[in-house]
Amino acid sequence: MRRSLCKAGDFMENTIFETYESNVRSYCRNYPVVFDKAQGAYMIDENNNYYLDFFCGAGALNYGHNHPFIKDKLIAYLKNDRIIHTLDMYTVAKREFIEYFEERVLKPRGFNYKIQFVGPTGTNAVEAALKLARLNKKRQNIFALMGGFHGMTLGSLALTTDAESREGAGVVMSNVTHIPAPYMFPELDTIKYMETLLTDDHSGVAKPAAIILESMQADGGVYPLDAEWLRRVRAFCDKYDLLMIVDDIQAGCGRCGNFFSFERAGIVPDIVTVSKSIGGYGMPMSVVLLKPELDIWKPGQHSGTFRGNQLSFVAAKAALQIMNEQELGNKTLKDGEFIASYLPEHVRAISPDLEVRGIGLFWGIDFNALPDPNISKEVISECFRRGLIVERAGRKNAVLKIMPPLIIEREDLQRGLDIILDSIKTVIS
């Protein structure tokens, strides 16, 4: 449905937030309006202006805003006084989610994973994965890729390479060896490099318990890692007795077409972290998938007060039903093919120095080769003035990150892409 988007200058009073809310606030600085409602692919401010959403809650809203099917399930659950908070006690809602996830997600893919419910943030899932890897292998070091983003708590922040995020820690972060991502130095065989770190008695690097990676680097700049390289990492881990952890928190839940972003490589990680859109409705939820032989936790050894949010189980199951019944995976792959055929050609016509990359409904436009990469900030501001919410990521924050909801109609998808193209033209000219 075509809606009238906002008009430039239609901004409102934000003093209460700027006066009383901490300086740590971030996204609101790029979108200086007060939002009130949302539906499908649109966010609506308190003046009833519509904004097309190509940000999707940083990947937490793959199924759009207020999806009616999920909403009805949540309302029915609340109206019947169903239990909400239980920590990790057994509940009907949890059982129904586990059954559906096993039967419709894991078993069809041949995956045999135990499911661990952790505190409802992505970083908590990563912390649990790190602890579990170190417990199993009795080693402290972890290999992580440069360009990776894994969270803001100390363990996951040690893996993350963004300098500004790391500066906020206030302490030395250790027990991580950062490996160049394969796209950084095409002439470097990164697998051979890691082998050398393990086999050279003068490398100075301790053998790790695991390697953690995003098969689609998200905040690193939207880099889909090569499928053959991912297969070589799997073989490398098997050869040297390392665990392979895939952080699928932002790129998973169908964002790249398949439910898991690593499926295109035909690999089976030892541990997978899933969060954001697993909660279906923007509900907080986080999951660690682990091979059964790795499940050596003692009861309560990794805990969390809100790992039993029953509304998240309800919303998560409903979202998976939508994905399966509407075949959103196929739709996402087709939308990705459309973007691949439409966006790069038009972007290159504006400037041959702009690079486009992505898969499914996860794309980036890289401004780093321009004389002033910070022009990306002006572009997202221009997009916002035209009624489109879109964010930046990557080195120098110079990559426009395109993440529409998976349920987006083709008309709205093209409309958003055209706003991006027109905004780039306006700013560059």
DRENVEXPA-212508 format. One record per residue (C-alpha): residue in three letters; residue number from 1; x, z, y. Coordinates in steps of 0.001 Angstrom, whole numbers. Each point is the difference from the previous one (the first is absolute). Layout:
BEGIN
+------+-----+---------+---------+---------+
! rest !  nr !       X !       Z !       Y !
+------+-----+---------+---------+---------+
!  ALA ! NUM !       X !       Z !       Y !
...
+------+-----+---------+---------+---------+
***
This chain:
BEGIN
+------+-----+---------+---------+---------+
! rest !  nr !       X !       Z !       Y !
+------+-----+---------+---------+---------+
!  MET !   1 !       0 !       0 !       0 !
!  ARG !   2 !    1405 !    -965 !    3389 !
!  ARG !   3 !     -12 !    2920 !    2451 !
!  SER !   4 !     861 !     164 !    3665 !
!  LEU !   5 !    3419 !    1584 !     346 !
!  CYS !   6 !    1158 !    2349 !    2753 !
!  LYS !   7 !     955 !   -1150 !    3468 !
!  ALA !   8 !    3316 !     838 !    1654 !
!  GLY !   9 !    -254 !    3059 !    2222 !
!  ASP !  10 !   -2874 !    1542 !   -1967 !
!  PHE !  11 !    1973 !    3230 !    -451 !
!  MET !  12 !   -1268 !    3556 !     299 !
!  GLU !  13 !     922 !    3573 !     806 !
!  ASN !  14 !    2830 !    1315 !   -2174 !
!  THR !  15 !    1112 !    2991 !    2061 !
!  ILE !  16 !   -1157 !    2621 !   -2527 !
!  PHE !  17 !    2293 !   -1461 !   -2673 !
!  GLU !  18 !    2980 !    -499 !    2275 !
!  THR !  19 !    -318 !    3546 !    1341 !
!  TYR !  20 !    -501 !    1960 !   -3199 !
!  GLU !  21 !    1196 !   -2120 !   -2918 !
!  SER !  22 !    3672 !      97 !   -1028 !
!  ASN !  23 !    2429 !   -2662 !    1165 !
!  VAL !  24 !     460 !    -929 !   -3660 !
!  ARG !  25 !   -3145 !   -2140 !     165 !
!  SER !  26 !     917 !   -3612 !    -638 !
!  TYR !  27 !   -2509 !   -2759 !    -724 !
!  CYS !  28 !   -2381 !    1056 !    2759 !
!  ARG !  29 !    2649 !    -962 !    2561 !
!  ASN !  30 !    -436 !   -3664 !    -949 !
!  TYR !  31 !   -3807 !     106 !      35 !
!  PRO !  32 !   -1100 !    2055 !    3057 !
!  VAL !  33 !   -3709 !     187 !    -773 !
!  VAL !  34 !   -2204 !    2607 !   -1651 !
!  PHE !  35 !   -1359 !   -1280 !   -3305 !
!  ASP !  36 !   -3365 !    1165 !   -1227 !
!  LYS !  37 !   -1329 !   -2208 !   -2804 !
!  ALA !  38 !    1218 !   -2544 !   -2538 !
!  GLN !  39 !   -1453 !   -2447 !   -2485 !
!  GLY !  40 !    1675 !   -2440 !   -2349 !
!  ALA !  41 !    2873 !   -1706 !    1800 !
!  TYR !  42 !    -922 !    1410 !    3432 !
!  MET !  43 !     698 !    3145 !    2000 !
!  ILE !  44 !   -2330 !     849 !    2901 !
!  ASP !  45 !     845 !    2086 !    3049 !
!  GLU !  46 !   -2302 !    2366 !    1879 !
!  ASN !  47 !    -957 !   -2804 !    2397 !
!  ASN !  48 !   -1161 !   -2097 !   -2958 !
!  ASN !  49 !    2919 !   -2452 !     184 !
!  TYR !  50 !     957 !   -1573 !   -3336 !
!  TYR !  51 !    3578 !    -364 !   -1248 !
!  LEU !  52 !     990 !   -2010 !   -3045 !
!  ASP !  53 !    2165 !    2242 !   -2175 !
!  PHE !  54 !    3209 !   -1536 !   -1392 !
!  PHE !  55 !    1628 !    3437 !    -322 !
!  CYS !  56 !   -2279 !    1531 !   -2639 !
!  GLY !  57 !    1113 !    3591 !     441 !
!  ALA !  58 !    3585 !    -986 !    -904 !
!  GLY !  59 !   -1335 !   -1168 !   -3347 !
!  ALA !  60 !   -2497 !    2815 !    -619 !
!  LEU !  61 !   -3092 !   -2156 !     593 !
!  ASN !  62 !     379 !   -2964 !   -2343 !
!  TYR !  63 !   -3768 !     -22 !    -553 !
!  GLY !  64 !    -798 !      92 !    3696 !
!  HIS !  65 !   -1795 !    2608 !    2083 !
!  ASN !  66 !   -3108 !    1790 !   -1288 !
!  HIS !  67 !    -581 !   -2258 !   -2975 !
!  PRO !  68 !   -3708 !     522 !    -765 !
!  PHE !  69 !     442 !     301 !   -3782 !
!  ILE !  70 !    2650 !    2727 !     320 !
!  LYS !  71 !   -1906 !    1695 !    2819 !
!  ASP !  72 !   -3161 !     250 !   -2100 !
!  LYS !  73 !    1948 !    1572 !   -2867 !
!  LEU !  74 !    1524 !    2594 !    2327 !
!  ILE !  75 !   -3317 !     851 !    1669 !
!  ALA !  76 !   -1741 !     401 !   -3355 !
!  TYR !  77 !    2788 !    2289 !   -1226 !
!  LEU !  78 !    -259 !    2180 !    3121 !
!  LYS !  79 !   -3815 !     114 !      34 !
!  ASN !  80 !     -56 !    1376 !   -3532 !
!  ASP !  81 !    2337 !    2916 !     745 !
!  ARG !  82 !    2660 !   -1317 !   -2333 !
!  ILE !  83 !    3234 !    1942 !     -29 !
!  ILE !  84 !    2565 !    -998 !    2660 !
!  HIS !  85 !    3131 !    2126 !    -381 !
!  THR !  86 !    1414 !    1115 !   -3358 !
!  LEU !  87 !    3806 !    -299 !     162 !
!  ASP !  88 !     766 !   -1498 !   -3449 !
!  MET !  89 !   -2983 !    1358 !   -1925 !
!  TYR !  90 !   -2013 !   -2339 !   -2223 !
!  THR !  91 !   -2948 !   -1702 !    1708 !
!  VAL !  92 !   -2439 !   -2783 !    -756 !
!  ALA !  93 !    1258 !   -2057 !    2962 !
!  LYS !  94 !    3613 !     237 !   -1150 !
!  ARG !  95 !    -946 !    -912 !   -3580 !
!  GLU !  96 !   -1953 !   -3048 !    1155 !
!  PHE !  97 !    2893 !   -1207 !    2156 !
!  ILE !  98 !    2564 !     453 !   -2791 !
!  GLU !  99 !   -2220 !   -1811 !   -2522 !
!  TYR ! 100 !    -566 !   -2942 !    2312 !
!  PHE ! 101 !    3642 !    -214 !    1095 !
!  GLU ! 102 !    1185 !      35 !   -3614 !
!  GLU ! 103 !   -2532 !   -2521 !   -1272 !
!  ARG ! 104 !     -63 !   -2439 !    2917 !
!  VAL ! 105 !    3470 !     272 !    1556 !
!  LEU ! 106 !    2616 !    1292 !   -2429 !
!  LYS ! 107 !   -1091 !   -1159 !   -3466 !
!  PRO ! 108 !    -699 !   -3653 !     938 !
!  ARG ! 109 !    3582 !    -169 !    1284 !
!  GLY ! 110 !    1466 !    1672 !   -3064 !
!  PHE ! 111 !    1209 !    2979 !    2050 !
!  ASN ! 112 !     277 !    3371 !   -1724 !
!  TYR ! 113 !     314 !    2529 !    2805 !
!  LYS ! 114 !    -943 !    3628 !     406 !
!  ILE ! 115 !   -1724 !     682 !    3339 !
!  GLN ! 116 !    1201 !    2788 !    2271 !
!  PHE ! 117 !   -2148 !     955 !    2980 !
!  VAL ! 118 !    2150 !    1372 !    2816 !
!  GLY ! 119 !    -561 !    1089 !    3592 !
!  PRO ! 120 !   -1956 !   -2777 !    1750 !
!  THR ! 121 !    2835 !   -1747 !    1848 !
!  GLY ! 122 !    2343 !   -2771 !   -1018 !
!  THR ! 123 !    3080 !    2055 !     774 !
!  ASN ! 124 !   -1193 !    2716 !   -2389 !
!  ALA ! 125 !    -208 !   -2557 !   -2807 !
!  VAL ! 126 !    3563 !   -1091 !     742 !
!  GLU ! 127 !    1201 !    3614 !      40 !
!  ALA ! 128 !   -1593 !     555 !   -3404 !
!  ALA ! 129 !    1560 !   -3185 !   -1379 !
!  LEU ! 130 !    3460 !    1066 !    1189 !
!  LYS ! 131 !    -328 !    3470 !   -1497 !
!  LEU ! 132 !   -1215 !   -1415 !   -3293 !
!  ALA ! 133 !    2846 !   -2538 !    -200 !
!  ARG ! 134 !    2597 !    2687 !     693 !
!  LEU ! 135 !   -1568 !    2383 !   -2516 !
!  ASN ! 136 !      49 !   -2651 !   -2714 !
!  LYS ! 137 !    3479 !   -1366 !     565 !
!  LYS ! 138 !    1633 !    3228 !    1213 !
!  ARG ! 139 !    1693 !   -1929 !    2799 !
!  GLN ! 140 !    -441 !     440 !    3746 !
!  ASN ! 141 !     879 !   -3381 !    1521 !
!  ILE ! 142 !   -2556 !   -2764 !     635 !
!  PHE ! 143 !     575 !   -3668 !     838 !
!  ALA ! 144 !   -2269 !   -1301 !    2780 !
!  LEU ! 145 !     -84 !   -3286 !    1887 !
!  MET ! 146 !     916 !    -488 !    3633 !
!  GLY ! 147 !   -3183 !    -925 !    1848 !
!  GLY ! 148 !   -2120 !    2263 !   -2178 !
!  PHE ! 149 !   -2580 !    2403 !    1381 !
!  HIS ! 150 !   -1145 !    2753 !   -2360 !
!  GLY ! 151 !   -1381 !    2797 !    2164 !
!  MET ! 152 !     770 !    2674 !    2588 !
!  THR ! 153 !     608 !    3173 !   -2041 !
!  LEU ! 154 !    3626 !     819 !    -699 !
!  GLY ! 155 !     371 !   -1447 !   -3497 !
!  SER ! 156 !   -1756 !   -3257 !     774 !
!  LEU ! 157 !    1554 !    -165 !    3475 !
!  ALA ! 158 !    3439 !     110 !   -1619 !
!  LEU ! 159 !    -965 !   -3268 !   -1713 !
!  THR ! 160 !   -1379 !   -1559 !    3200 !
!  THR ! 161 !    2500 !   -1923 !    2137 !
!  ASP ! 162 !   -1787 !    -266 !    3360 !
!  ALA ! 163 !    2415 !    1711 !    2416 !
!  GLU ! 164 !   -2626 !    1466 !    2325 !
!  SER ! 165 !   -1944 !    1549 !   -2878 !
!  ARG ! 166 !    3174 !    1501 !   -1463 !
!  GLU ! 167 !    1005 !    1511 !    3341 !
!  GLY ! 168 !   -3149 !    2106 !     -82 !
!  ALA ! 169 !    1139 !    1888 !   -3113 !
!  GLY ! 170 !    2416 !    2294 !    1796 !
!  VAL ! 171 !    2054 !     560 !   -3167 !
!  VAL ! 172 !    2485 !   -1917 !   -2128 !
!  MET ! 173 !   -1737 !   -2069 !   -2671 !
!  SER ! 174 !    1935 !    -516 !   -3208 !
!  ASN ! 175 !    -141 !   -1041 !   -3668 !
!  VAL ! 176 !    -951 !   -3600 !     843 !
!  THR ! 177 !    2159 !   -3126 !    -142 !
!  HIS ! 178 !   -1416 !   -2886 !    2037 !
!  ILE ! 179 !     402 !   -3465 !   -1479 !
!  PRO ! 180 !    -258 !   -3195 !    2099 !
!  ALA ! 181 !   -3376 !   -1651 !    -577 !
!  PRO ! 182 !     429 !   -3404 !   -1681 !
!  TYR ! 183 !   -1127 !   -1949 !    3076 !
!  MET ! 184 !    2633 !    1616 !    2227 !
!  PHE ! 185 !    3056 !   -1722 !   -1482 !
!  PRO ! 186 !   -1048 !   -3038 !   -2050 !
!  GLU ! 187 !    3625 !    -484 !   -1046 !
!  LEU ! 188 !     153 !    3524 !   -1491 !
!  ASP ! 189 !   -1158 !     605 !   -3563 !
!  THR ! 190 !   -1570 !    3394 !     587 !
!  ILE ! 191 !    -496 !     636 !   -3717 !
!  LYS ! 192 !    3709 !    -572 !    -616 !
!  TYR ! 193 !     726 !    2225 !    2999 !
!  MET ! 194 !   -2028 !    2845 !   -1537 !
!  GLU ! 195 !    1709 !    -534 !   -3341 !
!  THR ! 196 !    3359 !     327 !    1734 !
!  LEU ! 197 !   -1074 !    3278 !    1610 !
!  LEU ! 198 !    -764 !    1344 !   -3480 !
!  THR ! 199 !    2961 !   -1381 !   -1929 !
!  ASP ! 200 !    2863 !     206 !    2519 !
!  ASP ! 201 !    1600 !    3436 !    -259 !
!  HIS ! 202 !    1037 !    -317 !    3633 !
!  SER ! 203 !   -3423 !    -870 !    1435 !
!  GLY ! 204 !    -536 !    3570 !    1172 !
!  VAL ! 205 !   -3699 !    -279 !    -886 !
!  ALA ! 206 !   -1723 !    2325 !   -2469 !
!  LYS ! 207 !   -2150 !   -1580 !   -2687 !
!  PRO ! 208 !   -3622 !     223 !    1179 !
!  ALA ! 209 !   -3077 !    1167 !   -1837 !
!  ALA ! 210 !   -2006 !   -2962 !    1259 !
!  ILE ! 211 !    -305 !   -2899 !    2375 !
!  ILE ! 212 !   -3042 !     -82 !    2260 !
!  LEU ! 213 !   -1231 !   -3129 !    1746 !
!  GLU ! 214 !   -3010 !   -1748 !    1502 !
!  SER ! 215 !    -497 !   -3378 !   -1681 !
!  MET ! 216 !   -1390 !   -1059 !    3372 !
!  GLN ! 217 !    1971 !    1781 !    2719 !
!  ALA ! 218 !   -2654 !     870 !    2562 !
!  ASP ! 219 !    1299 !    1912 !    2997 !
!  GLY ! 220 !    3415 !   -1509 !    -670 !
!  GLY ! 221 !   -1373 !   -3277 !    1344 !
!  VAL ! 222 !   -2402 !   -1502 !   -2585 !
!  TYR ! 223 !    2465 !   -1267 !   -2612 !
!  PRO ! 224 !   -1388 !    -966 !   -3428 !
!  LEU ! 225 !    2926 !     664 !   -2334 !
!  ASP ! 226 !     820 !   -2850 !   -2354 !
!  ALA ! 227 !   -1717 !     290 !   -3401 !
!  GLU ! 228 !    3143 !    -921 !   -1925 !
!  TRP ! 229 !    1968 !    2638 !    1900 !
!  LEU ! 230 !   -2637 !    2609 !    -936 !
!  ARG ! 231 !     341 !    -994 !   -3653 !
!  ARG ! 232 !    3775 !     408 !     247 !
!  VAL ! 233 !    -463 !    3478 !    1481 !
!  ARG ! 234 !   -2206 !     911 !   -2956 !
!  ALA ! 235 !    2706 !   -1187 !   -2417 !
!  PHE ! 236 !    2681 !    1820 !    2026 !
!  CYS ! 237 !   -1931 !    3279 !    -245 !
!  ASP ! 238 !    -437 !    -420 !   -3756 !
!  LYS ! 239 !    3704 !    -764 !    -489 !
!  TYR ! 240 !    1254 !    3008 !    1973 !
!  ASP ! 241 !   -2718 !    2546 !    -836 !
!  LEU ! 242 !   -1574 !     173 !    3451 !
!  LEU ! 243 !   -3678 !     352 !     820 !
!  MET ! 244 !   -1655 !   -2766 !    2005 !
!  ILE ! 245 !   -2406 !    1355 !    2625 !
!  VAL ! 246 !   -2199 !   -2422 !    1915 !
!  ASP ! 247 !   -1543 !    1285 !    3219 !
!  ASP ! 248 !   -3272 !   -1945 !     136 !
!  ILE ! 249 !   -1594 !    2181 !    2638 !
!  GLN ! 250 !    -480 !   -2668 !    2678 !
!  ALA ! 251 !     256 !   -3261 !   -1950 !
!  GLY ! 252 !   -2137 !    1048 !   -2974 !
!  CYS ! 253 !   -3738 !     235 !    -686 !
!  GLY ! 254 !    -411 !   -3782 !     166 !
!  ARG ! 255 !    1758 !    -622 !    3312 !
!  CYS ! 256 !    2320 !   -2608 !   -1540 !
!  GLY ! 257 !   -2647 !   -1541 !   -2276 !
!  ASN ! 258 !     593 !    1885 !   -3235 !
!  PHE ! 259 !    -932 !    3671 !     -48 !
!  PHE ! 260 !    3679 !     982 !    -164 !
!  SER ! 261 !    2395 !   -1936 !    2203 !
!  PHE ! 262 !    2640 !    -152 !   -2750 !
!  GLU ! 263 !   -2229 !   -1781 !   -2535 !
!  ARG ! 264 !    1254 !   -3400 !    1181 !
!  ALA ! 265 !    3385 !     913 !   -1521 !
!  GLY ! 266 !   -1436 !     975 !   -3394 !
!  ILE ! 267 !    1792 !    3366 !      28 !
!  VAL ! 268 !   -1100 !    3495 !   -1007 !
!  PRO ! 269 !    1529 !    2718 !    2207 !
!  ASP ! 270 !     578 !    3462 !   -1427 !
!  ILE ! 271 !   -1747 !    1671 !    2937 !
!  VAL ! 272 !   -2388 !   -1470 !    2593 !
!  THR ! 273 !   -1191 !    1724 !    3162 !
!  VAL ! 274 !   -3435 !    -997 !    1312 !
!  SER ! 275 !   -1814 !    1284 !    3092 !
!  LYS ! 276 !   -1683 !   -1354 !    3162 !
!  SER ! 277 !   -2696 !   -2409 !   -1259 !
!  ILE ! 278 !    -365 !    1714 !   -3371 !
!  GLY ! 279 !   -2367 !    2309 !    1943 !
!  GLY ! 280 !   -2288 !   -2981 !     569 !
!  TYR ! 281 !   -1603 !    1061 !    3260 !
!  GLY ! 282 !    2929 !    1420 !    1910 !
!  MET ! 283 !    -445 !    3148 !   -2093 !
!  PRO ! 284 !    3303 !    1857 !    -528 !
!  MET ! 285 !    1268 !    -457 !   -3548 !
!  SER ! 286 !    3351 !    -434 !   -1696 !
!  VAL ! 287 !     980 !    -695 !   -3591 !
!  VAL ! 288 !    3196 !    -132 !   -2043 !
!  LEU ! 289 !     -72 !   -2167 !   -3117 !
!  LEU ! 290 !    2634 !     958 !   -2543 !
!  LYS ! 291 !     935 !   -1029 !   -3501 !
!  PRO ! 292 !   -1212 !    2697 !   -2453 !
!  GLU ! 293 !    3499 !     908 !   -1207 !
!  LEU ! 294 !     951 !     943 !    3567 !
!  ASP ! 295 !   -2802 !    2556 !     327 !
!  ILE ! 296 !    2182 !    3096 !    -379 !
!  TRP ! 297 !   -1597 !    1940 !    2851 !
!  LYS ! 298 !    -712 !    3673 !    -542 !
!  PRO ! 299 !   -3531 !     981 !    1111 !
!  GLY ! 300 !    -106 !     244 !    3789 !
!  GLN ! 301 !    3613 !   -1156 !     445 !
!  HIS ! 302 !   -1143 !   -2507 !    2623 !
!  SER ! 303 !   -3176 !    1227 !    1620 !
!  GLY ! 304 !   -2190 !    -489 !    3069 !
!  THR ! 305 !   -3210 !    1536 !    1325 !
!  PHE ! 306 !   -1743 !   -3323 !     690 !
!  ARG ! 307 !     864 !   -1932 !   -3139 !
!  GLY ! 308 !   -3587 !     480 !   -1169 !
!  ASN ! 309 !   -1969 !   -1765 !    2770 !
!  GLN ! 310 !   -3106 !   -1059 !   -1903 !
!  LEU ! 311 !   -1245 !   -2334 !    2743 !
!  SER ! 312 !    3207 !   -1970 !    -430 !
!  PHE ! 313 !    -655 !    -383 !   -3727 !
!  VAL ! 314 !   -3512 !   -1266 !     747 !
!  ALA ! 315 !    1187 !   -2455 !    2658 !
!  ALA ! 316 !    2940 !   -1149 !   -2120 !
!  LYS ! 317 !   -2159 !    -869 !   -2985 !
!  ALA ! 318 !   -2503 !   -1842 !    2213 !
!  ALA ! 319 !    2826 !   -1998 !    1614 !
!  LEU ! 320 !    1329 !   -1026 !   -3416 !
!  GLN ! 321 !   -3500 !   -1126 !    -954 !
!  ILE ! 322 !    -118 !   -2198 !    3107 !
!  MET ! 323 !    3406 !   -1457 !    -805 !
!  ASN ! 324 !    -995 !    -877 !   -3559 !
!  GLU ! 325 !   -3586 !   -1122 !     536 !
!  GLN ! 326 !     778 !   -2117 !    3076 !
!  GLU ! 327 !    3302 !   -1265 !   -1437 !
!  LEU ! 328 !    1815 !     952 !    3182 !
!  GLY ! 329 !    3338 !    -753 !   -1626 !
!  ASN ! 330 !    -831 !   -3697 !    -280 !
!  LYS ! 331 !   -1430 !     -47 !    3513 !
!  THR ! 332 !    3157 !    1640 !    1390 !
!  LEU ! 333 !    2265 !   -2540 !   -1717 !
!  LYS ! 334 !   -2108 !   -2864 !    1419 !
!  ASP ! 335 !      75 !    1555 !    3473 !
!  GLY ! 336 !    3758 !     293 !    -380 !
!  GLU ! 337 !     246 !   -3693 !    -866 !
!  PHE ! 338 !   -2032 !    -811 !    3105 !
!  ILE ! 339 !    2319 !    2080 !    2204 !
!  ALA ! 340 !    3061 !   -1613 !   -1600 !
!  SER ! 341 !   -1358 !   -3467 !     753 !
!  TYR ! 342 !   -1170 !     827 !    3531 !
!  LEU ! 343 !    2178 !    2613 !    1667 !
!  PRO ! 344 !    3659 !   -1112 !    -481 !
!  GLU ! 345 !    -635 !   -3534 !    1273 !
!  HIS ! 346 !   -1720 !    1204 !    3175 !
!  VAL ! 347 !    2546 !    2766 !     611 !
!  ARG ! 348 !    2937 !   -2402 !    -329 !
!  ALA ! 349 !   -1707 !   -2337 !    2472 !
!  ILE ! 350 !     192 !    2803 !    2563 !
!  SER ! 351 !    3639 !     873 !    -770 !
!  PRO ! 352 !    2259 !   -1038 !   -2894 !
!  ASP ! 353 !    1724 !    3381 !     346 !
!  LEU ! 354 !   -3072 !    1865 !   -1272 !
!  GLU ! 355 !     -72 !     741 !   -3734 !
!  VAL ! 356 !   -3171 !     512 !   -2057 !
!  ARG ! 357 !     -68 !    1665 !   -3424 !
!  GLY ! 358 !   -2461 !    1759 !   -2259 !
!  ILE ! 359 !   -2369 !    -201 !   -2957 !
!  GLY ! 360 !   -3688 !     732 !    -530 !
!  LEU ! 361 !   -1357 !    1664 !    3121 !
!  PHE ! 362 !    3324 !    1513 !    1058 !
!  TRP ! 363 !    1968 !   -2156 !    2483 !
!  GLY ! 364 !    2608 !     381 !    2687 !
!  ILE ! 365 !    1166 !   -2070 !    2971 !
!  ASP ! 366 !    3634 !     831 !     785 !
!  PHE ! 367 !    1149 !    -168 !    3637 !
!  ASN ! 368 !    3557 !    1234 !    -682 !
!  ALA ! 369 !    1602 !   -3426 !     526 !
!  LEU ! 370 !   -1381 !    -270 !    3540 !
!  PRO ! 371 !    2260 !     953 !    2934 !
!  ASP ! 372 !   -2300 !    2963 !     630 !
!  PRO ! 373 !   -1498 !    1315 !   -3281 !
!  ASN ! 374 !   -1956 !    2609 !    1971 !
!  ILE ! 375 !   -2336 !   -2806 !    1017 !
!  SER ! 376 !   -1939 !    1052 !   -3114 !
!  LYS ! 377 !   -1300 !    3016 !    1934 !
!  GLU ! 378 !   -1405 !   -2265 !    2688 !
!  VAL ! 379 !   -1631 !   -2119 !   -2685 !
!  ILE ! 380 !   -1889 !    2892 !   -1610 !
!  SER ! 381 !   -1121 !    1101 !    3469 !
!  GLU ! 382 !   -1293 !   -3511 !     702 !
!  CYS ! 383 !   -1742 !     -39 !   -3380 !
!  PHE ! 384 !   -1687 !    3278 !     875 !
!  ARG ! 385 !   -1179 !   -1371 !    3350 !
!  ARG ! 386 !   -1595 !   -2835 !   -1963 !
!  GLY ! 387 !   -1717 !    2380 !   -2427 !
!  LEU ! 388 !    2416 !     169 !   -2956 !
!  ILE ! 389 !    1693 !    3114 !   -1425 !
!  VAL ! 390 !    3391 !    -872 !   -1486 !
!  GLU ! 391 !    3233 !    1986 !    -357 !
!  ARG ! 392 !    3783 !    -430 !    -158 !
!  ALA ! 393 !    2616 !     980 !   -2576 !
!  GLY ! 394 !    3548 !    -762 !   -1094 !
!  ARG ! 395 !    3378 !    -111 !    1693 !
!  LYS ! 396 !    -337 !     573 !    3757 !
!  ASN ! 397 !   -3743 !     233 !    -697 !
!  ALA ! 398 !      26 !   -3764 !     453 !
!  VAL ! 399 !   -2223 !   -1107 !   -2887 !
!  LEU ! 400 !   -3714 !    -511 !     608 !
!  LYS ! 401 !   -1689 !    1519 !   -3071 !
!  ILE ! 402 !   -3223 !   -1741 !   -1062 !
!  MET ! 403 !   -2267 !    2021 !   -2341 !
!  PRO ! 404 !   -3686 !    -988 !     141 !
!  PRO ! 405 !   -2479 !    1727 !   -2328 !
!  LEU ! 406 !    -335 !   -1688 !   -3381 !
!  ILE ! 407 !   -3726 !    -482 !     572 !
!  ILE ! 408 !     542 !   -2025 !    3187 !
!  GLU ! 409 !   -2024 !   -3203 !     404 !
!  ARG ! 410 !    2014 !   -3196 !     372 !
!  GLU ! 411 !   -1442 !    -615 !    3480 !
!  ASP ! 412 !    1261 !    3383 !    1212 !
!  LEU ! 413 !    3344 !    -509 !   -1713 !
!  GLN ! 414 !     605 !   -3264 !    1841 !
!  ARG ! 415 !   -1330 !    1505 !    3218 !
!  GLY ! 416 !    2575 !    2775 !    -195 !
!  LEU ! 417 !    2830 !   -2396 !    -818 !
!  ASP ! 418 !    -961 !   -2180 !    2969 !
!  ILE ! 419 !      34 !    3030 !    2302 !
!  ILE ! 420 !    3534 !     754 !   -1212 !
!  LEU ! 421 !    1120 !   -3589 !     578 !
!  ASP ! 422 !   -1567 !    -160 !    3469 !
!  SER ! 423 !    1544 !    3353 !     894 !
!  ILE ! 424 !    3475 !   -1138 !   -1071 !
!  LYS ! 425 !    -385 !   -3167 !    2076 !
!  THR ! 426 !   -1142 !    1968 !    3030 !
!  VAL ! 427 !    2838 !    2503 !    -181 !
!  ILE ! 428 !    2766 !   -2493 !    -750 !
!  SER ! 429 !   -1138 !   -2372 !    2727 !
+------+-----+---------+---------+---------+
***
